[in-house]
Amino acid sequence: MASTFDPALTESTHLIDAHLVHIYKVGGGTIGRRYQGNWAYRIHQNGRVIASGEDLYTGAPKTHHEVAALALEFSLAPAGARR
């Protein structure tokens, strides 16, 4: 997956289980508030991007940190386990 992060949006960076997870709410959002909808992410492991995209959708409102954890979980799941 490839994604170009929009510099006009606020990107949040989280260190989770030795992975750097960069996340932002597509359409804008304030860090610390909960939002539902589309999110963009970029995940680094050992200095390399292992996953990125703007295809993460949450039906329930989530914070940037909660979505960063979801993005990491989905990126590490076996390919057959992804929806």
CYANA upper distance limits for C-alpha pairs under 8 A (distance plus 0.5 A):
  1 MET  CA     51 ALA  CA      6.66
  1 MET  CA     52 SER  CA      5.90
  1 MET  CA     53 GLY  CA      6.24
  2 ALA  CA     51 ALA  CA      8.16
  2 ALA  CA     52 SER  CA      5.97
  2 ALA  CA     53 GLY  CA      6.10
  3 SER  CA     40 ALA  CA      8.33
  3 SER  CA     42 ARG  CA      8.20
  3 SER  CA     52 SER  CA      6.28
  3 SER  CA     53 GLY  CA      5.33
  3 SER  CA     54 GLU  CA      7.19
  5 PHE  CA     40 ALA  CA      8.13
  9 LEU  CA     24 TYR  CA      7.52
  9 LEU  CA     25 LYS  CA      8.42
  9 LEU  CA     27 GLY  CA      8.47
  9 LEU  CA     28 GLY  CA      6.40
  9 LEU  CA     29 GLY  CA      8.38
 10 THR  CA     24 TYR  CA      6.73
 10 THR  CA     28 GLY  CA      7.72
 10 THR  CA     29 GLY  CA      7.77
 10 THR  CA     30 THR  CA      7.90
 10 THR  CA     31 ILE  CA      8.17
 11 GLU  CA     22 HIS  CA      6.94
 11 GLU  CA     23 ILE  CA      6.05
 11 GLU  CA     24 TYR  CA      5.31
 12 SER  CA     22 HIS  CA      6.11
 12 SER  CA     23 ILE  CA      5.75
 12 SER  CA     24 TYR  CA      6.69
 12 SER  CA     31 ILE  CA      7.60
 12 SER  CA     64 HIS  CA      7.29
 12 SER  CA     65 HIS  CA      8.50
 13 THR  CA     20 LEU  CA      7.27
 13 THR  CA     21 VAL  CA      6.09
 13 THR  CA     22 HIS  CA      4.90
 13 THR  CA     23 ILE  CA      6.90
 14 HIS  CA     20 LEU  CA      6.25
 14 HIS  CA     21 VAL  CA      5.59
 14 HIS  CA     22 HIS  CA      6.93
 14 HIS  CA     65 HIS  CA      7.46
 14 HIS  CA     68 ALA  CA      7.48
 15 LEU  CA     19 HIS  CA      6.10
 15 LEU  CA     20 LEU  CA      5.22
 15 LEU  CA     21 VAL  CA      6.77
 16 ILE  CA     20 LEU  CA      7.00
 16 ILE  CA     21 VAL  CA      7.66
 16 ILE  CA     69 ALA  CA      7.72
 18 ALA  CA     45 GLN  CA      7.61
 19 HIS  CA     43 ILE  CA      7.21
 19 HIS  CA     44 HIS  CA      6.12
 19 HIS  CA     45 GLN  CA      5.59
 19 HIS  CA     46 ASN  CA      8.17
 19 HIS  CA     72 LEU  CA      8.48
 20 LEU  CA     43 ILE  CA      6.24
 20 LEU  CA     44 HIS  CA      5.57
 20 LEU  CA     45 GLN  CA      7.28
 21 VAL  CA     41 TYR  CA      7.45
 21 VAL  CA     42 ARG  CA      6.41
 21 VAL  CA     43 ILE  CA      5.06
 21 VAL  CA     44 HIS  CA      6.99
 21 VAL  CA     68 ALA  CA      6.48
 21 VAL  CA     71 ALA  CA      8.43
 21 VAL  CA     72 LEU  CA      7.63
 22 HIS  CA     41 TYR  CA      5.96
 22 HIS  CA     42 ARG  CA      5.61
 22 HIS  CA     43 ILE  CA      6.80
 22 HIS  CA     68 ALA  CA      7.64
 23 ILE  CA     39 TRP  CA      7.54
 23 ILE  CA     40 ALA  CA      6.12
 23 ILE  CA     41 TYR  CA      4.90
 23 ILE  CA     42 ARG  CA      7.11
 23 ILE  CA     64 HIS  CA      7.13
 23 ILE  CA     67 VAL  CA      8.14
 23 ILE  CA     68 ALA  CA      6.63
 24 TYR  CA     28 GLY  CA      7.91
 24 TYR  CA     29 GLY  CA      7.98
 24 TYR  CA     39 TRP  CA      6.37
 24 TYR  CA     40 ALA  CA      5.89
 24 TYR  CA     41 TYR  CA      7.14
 24 TYR  CA     64 HIS  CA      7.46
 25 LYS  CA     29 GLY  CA      6.02
 25 LYS  CA     35 TYR  CA      8.23
 25 LYS  CA     37 GLY  CA      8.46
 25 LYS  CA     38 ASN  CA      7.02
 25 LYS  CA     39 TRP  CA      5.11
 25 LYS  CA     40 ALA  CA      6.84
 25 LYS  CA     64 HIS  CA      8.12
 26 VAL  CA     37 GLY  CA      8.38
 26 VAL  CA     38 ASN  CA      6.09
 26 VAL  CA     39 TRP  CA      5.64
 26 VAL  CA     40 ALA  CA      6.77
 26 VAL  CA     54 GLU  CA      8.01
 29 GLY  CA     33 ARG  CA      7.97
 29 GLY  CA     35 TYR  CA      7.96
 31 ILE  CA     63 THR  CA      7.68
 31 ILE  CA     64 HIS  CA      6.70
 32 GLY  CA     63 THR  CA      6.27
 32 GLY  CA     64 HIS  CA      7.16
 33 ARG  CA     62 LYS  CA      8.25
 33 ARG  CA     63 THR  CA      6.17
 33 ARG  CA     64 HIS  CA      8.26
 34 ARG  CA     61 PRO  CA      5.51
 34 ARG  CA     62 LYS  CA      5.05
 34 ARG  CA     63 THR  CA      4.97
 34 ARG  CA     64 HIS  CA      8.04
 35 TYR  CA     60 ALA  CA      8.04
 35 TYR  CA     61 PRO  CA      4.80
 35 TYR  CA     62 LYS  CA      5.77
 35 TYR  CA     63 THR  CA      7.02
 36 GLN  CA     57 TYR  CA      7.86
 36 GLN  CA     58 THR  CA      5.63
 36 GLN  CA     59 GLY  CA      6.02
 36 GLN  CA     60 ALA  CA      5.86
 36 GLN  CA     61 PRO  CA      4.68
 36 GLN  CA     62 LYS  CA      6.73
 37 GLY  CA     57 TYR  CA      5.63
 37 GLY  CA     58 THR  CA      5.63
 37 GLY  CA     59 GLY  CA      6.73
 37 GLY  CA     61 PRO  CA      8.35
 38 ASN  CA     54 GLU  CA      7.31
 38 ASN  CA     55 ASP  CA      7.01
 38 ASN  CA     56 LEU  CA      6.11
 38 ASN  CA     57 TYR  CA      4.95
 38 ASN  CA     58 THR  CA      7.13
 39 TRP  CA     54 GLU  CA      6.13
 39 TRP  CA     55 ASP  CA      7.15
 39 TRP  CA     56 LEU  CA      5.69
 39 TRP  CA     57 TYR  CA      6.67
 39 TRP  CA     58 THR  CA      8.40
 39 TRP  CA     67 VAL  CA      8.34
 40 ALA  CA     52 SER  CA      7.90
 40 ALA  CA     53 GLY  CA      6.04
 40 ALA  CA     54 GLU  CA      4.43
 40 ALA  CA     55 ASP  CA      7.17
 40 ALA  CA     56 LEU  CA      7.08
 41 TYR  CA     51 ALA  CA      8.29
 41 TYR  CA     52 SER  CA      5.78
 41 TYR  CA     53 GLY  CA      6.13
 41 TYR  CA     54 GLU  CA      6.93
 41 TYR  CA     56 LEU  CA      8.35
 41 TYR  CA     68 ALA  CA      7.92
 41 TYR  CA     71 ALA  CA      7.42
 42 ARG  CA     49 VAL  CA      7.37
 42 ARG  CA     50 ILE  CA      8.34
 42 ARG  CA     51 ALA  CA      6.30
 42 ARG  CA     52 SER  CA      4.63
 42 ARG  CA     53 GLY  CA      7.21
 43 ILE  CA     49 VAL  CA      6.10
 43 ILE  CA     50 ILE  CA      6.28
 43 ILE  CA     51 ALA  CA      5.77
 43 ILE  CA     52 SER  CA      6.72
 43 ILE  CA     72 LEU  CA      7.52
 44 HIS  CA     48 ARG  CA      5.65
 44 HIS  CA     49 VAL  CA      4.86
 44 HIS  CA     50 ILE  CA      6.23
 44 HIS  CA     51 ALA  CA      7.94
 45 GLN  CA     49 VAL  CA      6.95
 45 GLN  CA     50 ILE  CA      6.97
 50 ILE  CA     75 SER  CA      8.14
 51 ALA  CA     75 SER  CA      6.69
 56 LEU  CA     71 ALA  CA      7.78
 58 THR  CA     62 LYS  CA      7.79
 62 LYS  CA     66 GLU  CA      6.36
 62 LYS  CA     67 VAL  CA      6.78
 63 THR  CA     67 VAL  CA      6.78
 64 HIS  CA     68 ALA  CA      6.55
 65 HIS  CA     69 ALA  CA      6.85
 66 GLU  CA     70 LEU  CA      6.92
 67 VAL  CA     71 ALA  CA      6.54
 68 ALA  CA     72 LEU  CA      6.77
 69 ALA  CA     73 GLU  CA      6.67
 70 LEU  CA     74 PHE  CA      6.63
 71 ALA  CA     75 SER  CA      6.58
 72 LEU  CA     76 LEU  CA      6.76
 73 GLU  CA     77 ALA  CA      6.78
 74 PHE  CA     82 ARG  CA      7.37
 77 ALA  CA     81 ALA  CA      6.69
 77 ALA  CA     82 ARG  CA      7.25
 78 PRO  CA     82 ARG  CA      7.51
